[in-house]
């Protein structure tokens, strides 16, 4: 048999080798691009839920939510302005992706995603929510937290004194709701909390007490996205106010 009839024994010339190398490199780049395209491109904890998009199922997101020993009631989300629904929005900031920015003046909490985008949640803000502003870190994350009323509240309502020592137990009636994230500056607890609420109608409003309230379904969603030591910025003034 002649040599040219034996393809497995052919020795490629230099042009063939260069072409093979170019094809290999191009194929590698295509594979790498395909792999990156399928990867999670937003910050936070692994295995978190997909971000809301145009086809997001709000009925499922705000349905009754089983959570350990409790089932958090469904949210009648259609009765609220759509701006307070969990959604991805345009948001310009110099902060790095994964930062939480709380705007207590407009009842929004933003979790920055980069590329001028953020995941926005509606919030309710109590007087304590305006009492502190600045930068802090989430140092404690609590599932089914107990609630201990502050002394100022006990002074107004002495019947709450019985909850000072051991706290109000976790559950559907607990004022901190399903989750709480405690903000610290260094070794100092700011006493500022991002937490759930057993009063869903308070979202989008300024209310009598509490720090930053979220719907139970939303605070669980945020809790499952952000790690400990997440930076939180609480704005000191209304970003929409005239300078």
N, C-alpha and C positions, 0 to 999 in steps of 0.2 A: 504494500500500500504506500502511496506517495505521501510525503510529509504534509502537503496542504490538505490531504484528506483526513488528517488526524487532528481535529480541532483541540483536543485536550492536551496536545503536545506543542501547540503553537506558542512561540515566544513573542510577546507583544513588543513592538518597537517603542521608542521614546515618546512619540506622539500619542500612541495608544495609552501609555502609562499616565501621561499628563491629563488626557481626557478622563481616564478612570478616576484620577484624584479629584478633578473638578466635579465630576458627577457625585463622588462620595461626599465631598464637602457640602455641595448643594443639598443633597439628600439629608445630611445631618442637620443643616440649618432648618430645613422644612420640618423635620421631626421635632427639633427643639421648639420651633415656633408653635407647632401643634400642641406640644406638651404645656407650654406656657399659657396658651389660649384656654386650656381646660383647667387651669389652676385658679384657686381663690385669689382675687386681686385686691381684696379689701382687708383692713387690719383686724386685730382682735384674736380671740380664742379659736382654736380649731373646732371643726364639726359644728359650727354655728349655722343657723337657718339662713336660707338665701335672702338677699335683700328684696324688699318690695319692688315690683315693677308694674308695667301696665296691666298685666294679667293677674296681679296679686289677689288672692282670695281673702278679702277682708271678713267675710262671714265666718270663715274657718279661724282666722287669726283672733277674732274677738268673740268666739263661741265660748261656752262654759269650759273651763280648763281644769282637768284633774291634776292634782299636785300633791302627791303623798297622801296624807290623811285628810286633805281638803279638796274641794272643788270650787274654784273661783267662779262666780256667776258670769254669765255672758254680758257683754257690753252692748247697749243699744246705740251703737256707734253712728247709725244713720240720723240720730236726733241731734248730733253735734256737727258743728261746722267742719267741713272736710279737712281744713287746714290742721286740725288737731289729730287726724288719723296718722298712724305711723307711715312714713313715706320718705323717699329719697328726693332731695331738693338741691337746687343750686345754692352753694354757700362758699363765699370767698373768705379765706383766712390764711394767715401765715403759720398757723399751728400745724404740727405734723399730724398725719393721719392717725386716728385712734384717740384723739383728744376729745374730751367732753366739754362743750361750751353751754352753759346755762344762761338763758336770757329770761330772767324772772319778770321783766317788764312786758314782754309780749307772749308769755306763757309757752315758751319753746325750750326744748333741750335738743342740742345737736351733737351727734357723734360723727366726727370728721372722717371722711373716706379718702381724701386726696382728689386731685383733678377737679377742684372747685365743686365738690359734691359733699353732702352730709346726709346721714339718716336722721330725720327729725321726728320728735315725739311731742305731743301736746302734754302740758303739765298744769298743775294747779299750784299756786304759791301762797303760803301762809305768811303771817307777819315775820316769822323767823326767817323766811326766805329772802326778805329784804334787809335783814339785820346783819348779814355778813356778805362780803364779796372778796374776790381775790383768787389766788391759785392754791390748789391743794392736790393731794393724792388720795385715791381710794386705798385705804389701808386695811379696811375690814369689809367683808361681804357676808351678809347673814341671810340664810334661808329661814323663813318662818320666824322672824325676829320677835322677841318680847319688846314691850314698850314701857318705858319708865317716864311718867309725866314730869316735866320740869317744875321746879319749885314755884315759879311764877304762876303756872297753871293751877297748882294745888292751892295757892293762896286765893285764887279766884273761885275755885271749886274744891273745898276741903274734902269732899267725899272721895277724891282721887288719892288721898293720903295712903290708903291701903295698898296702892300699887307702887309706892315709892321703893319699898325694900326689895320685893321679888319681881316687880314689874307686871304689866298686863300680859296674860298668856297669849301665845300664838294662836291664830285662828281667824275665822272670817270676820270677826268684829274688831280685830286688833288694828289700831290706827296706823301702824306701819305696813300693814298689808302682807303681801307674799314675800317681799324681799326688801332689804335695806343695804345701802352702800354708804359707809361712814367716811367722811373726809377729814384728813389730818394734814397739818403743816408741821413737818418734822416729827417731834415727839408730842405735839399738842393736838388733842382732839378739838376740832372747831365746833363740835356739836351740830354740824350741818349734815343733813342726811338727804340722800335721794332714795325715795321709798314708794311703796304701793299705797293704795288708799281704799278704805271701805266705803268711800263716798264718791262714786264715779262721776256724779254730776258736778264735782268741784273742778274737773279738768277744764282749762281755759279760763279760770276765774282766780281772783284773789280771795282767799278765805281767811277764817279767823285764826287758825293755828296750823302748825306743821312747817316743814321746810319746802322740799320739792316733791310734790305728789305726782304719781303716774298711775294710769290704769294698771291693774294687776297683770294683765297679759303683756303690757308694754314693759313694765319693770322687770318681768321675768325674761323678756326678749333681750333687753339691754344687759341684764345680769349675765346672761349666757354668752354675750359677745365680748365684754370688757374684762381684762385681767386685773388682778391686784396691781397697785401702783400706777393705774391709769391717771393721767393728769386731768384735772377738772378745773375749768376757769368759770367763775361766777361773775358775770358782768356787773360793773359798778354803776352803769347808767344805761338808759334806753338807747340802743344803737340807732333807732329811728328818730330820736329827738334831734331838734336843730341844735347846732353847736352854739 
